[in-house]
């Protein structure tokens, strides 16, 4: 994983789109809504009924989905939570994952419902 937060390359942008779908699915699970009701560019986690404890649960699931180790997870949770409070869309979370070099979810976790 990389700490490079430079401008997104085309591959990073594609990774963000793929990650947005993962985030959308996890938000739907945590918020108990249909994945179709979560728009990756416009849905707001808190307007959809989310609150801080659900945000932490969602972030934990996202990091687990990508197989982020415990040390990195502790570091990244704060950054993800800050981004969620600043701009609560799935794409904001997905862009962070892409910036950190998270390409695809780990195979072991991608089947969790």
C-alpha positions as CSV (number, residue, x, y, z in Angstrom):
1,X,0.0,0.0,0.0
2,X,1.2,3.5,-0.7
3,X,0.9,6.8,1.2
4,X,1.1,8.8,-2.1
5,X,-1.9,11.2,-2.0
6,X,-0.9,12.9,-5.3
7,X,-3.4,13.5,-8.1
8,X,-5.2,10.4,-9.3
9,X,-4.0,8.5,-12.3
10,X,-6.5,6.9,-14.6
11,X,-5.9,3.5,-12.8
12,X,-6.5,5.2,-9.5
13,X,-9.7,6.6,-10.8
14,X,-10.8,3.1,-12.0
15,X,-9.9,1.7,-8.6
16,X,-12.1,4.4,-7.0
17,X,-15.0,3.4,-9.1
18,X,-14.6,-0.2,-8.2
19,X,-14.2,0.7,-4.5
20,X,-17.3,2.8,-4.6
21,X,-19.3,-0.3,-5.4
22,X,-17.9,-2.0,-2.4
23,X,-18.6,1.0,-0.2
24,X,-22.1,1.2,-1.5
25,X,-22.8,-2.4,-0.7
26,X,-21.4,-2.1,2.8
27,X,-23.3,1.2,3.5
28,X,-26.5,-0.6,2.3
29,X,-25.8,-3.4,4.8
30,X,-25.0,-1.1,7.7
31,X,-27.9,1.3,7.0
32,X,-30.3,-1.6,6.2
33,X,-31.3,-0.2,2.8
34,X,-31.2,-1.5,-0.7
35,X,-27.9,-1.0,-2.5
36,X,-29.8,0.6,-5.3
37,X,-30.8,3.4,-2.9
38,X,-27.2,4.4,-2.4
39,X,-25.9,6.7,-5.1
40,X,-22.1,6.5,-5.0
41,X,-21.7,10.2,-6.0
42,X,-24.6,11.8,-4.1
43,X,-25.9,9.8,-1.2
44,X,-25.0,11.2,2.2
45,X,-24.4,8.6,4.9
46,X,-25.9,10.7,7.6
47,X,-28.9,11.9,5.6
48,X,-29.6,8.2,4.9
49,X,-29.9,7.6,8.7
50,X,-26.3,6.9,9.6
51,X,-24.7,8.1,12.8
52,X,-21.2,7.9,14.3
53,X,-21.4,4.3,15.6
54,X,-22.7,3.1,12.3
55,X,-20.0,5.0,10.5
56,X,-17.4,3.2,12.5
57,X,-19.0,-0.1,11.8
58,X,-19.1,0.7,8.0
59,X,-15.4,1.8,8.1
60,X,-14.4,-1.4,9.9
61,X,-16.2,-3.5,7.3
62,X,-14.6,-1.6,4.4
63,X,-11.1,-2.0,5.8
64,X,-11.8,-5.7,6.6
65,X,-13.1,-6.2,3.0
66,X,-9.8,-4.9,1.7
67,X,-7.7,-7.0,4.1
68,X,-6.1,-3.9,5.7
69,X,-3.9,-5.1,8.6
70,X,-4.7,-3.9,12.1
71,X,-1.9,-1.3,12.3
72,X,-2.9,0.4,9.1
73,X,-6.6,0.1,10.0
74,X,-6.0,2.1,13.2
75,X,-4.3,4.8,11.2
76,X,-6.8,4.8,8.4
77,X,-10.0,4.7,10.5
78,X,-9.5,8.3,11.6
79,X,-8.8,9.5,8.1
80,X,-11.8,7.7,6.7
81,X,-14.0,9.0,9.5
82,X,-12.8,12.6,8.9
83,X,-13.6,12.3,5.2
84,X,-17.0,10.9,6.0
85,X,-17.9,13.8,8.2
86,X,-16.5,16.3,5.6
87,X,-18.2,14.7,2.6
88,X,-20.4,11.7,3.4
89,X,-20.5,10.0,0.0
90,X,-19.4,6.5,-1.0
91,X,-17.1,8.0,-3.6
92,X,-15.2,10.0,-0.9
93,X,-14.5,6.8,0.9
94,X,-13.6,5.0,-2.3
95,X,-11.2,7.7,-3.4
96,X,-9.3,7.3,-0.1
97,X,-9.0,3.6,-0.7
98,X,-7.7,4.2,-4.2
99,X,-5.2,6.8,-3.0
100,X,-3.9,4.2,-0.5
101,X,-3.4,1.7,-3.2
102,X,-6.3,-0.7,-2.3
103,X,-7.0,-2.2,-5.7
104,X,-9.6,-5.0,-5.1
105,X,-11.1,-6.5,-2.0
106,X,-9.3,-9.5,-0.5
107,X,-10.8,-12.7,-2.0
108,X,-11.4,-14.0,1.5
109,X,-13.7,-11.1,2.4
110,X,-15.4,-10.4,-0.9
111,X,-18.2,-12.9,-0.3
112,X,-19.3,-11.5,3.0
113,X,-22.9,-10.3,3.0
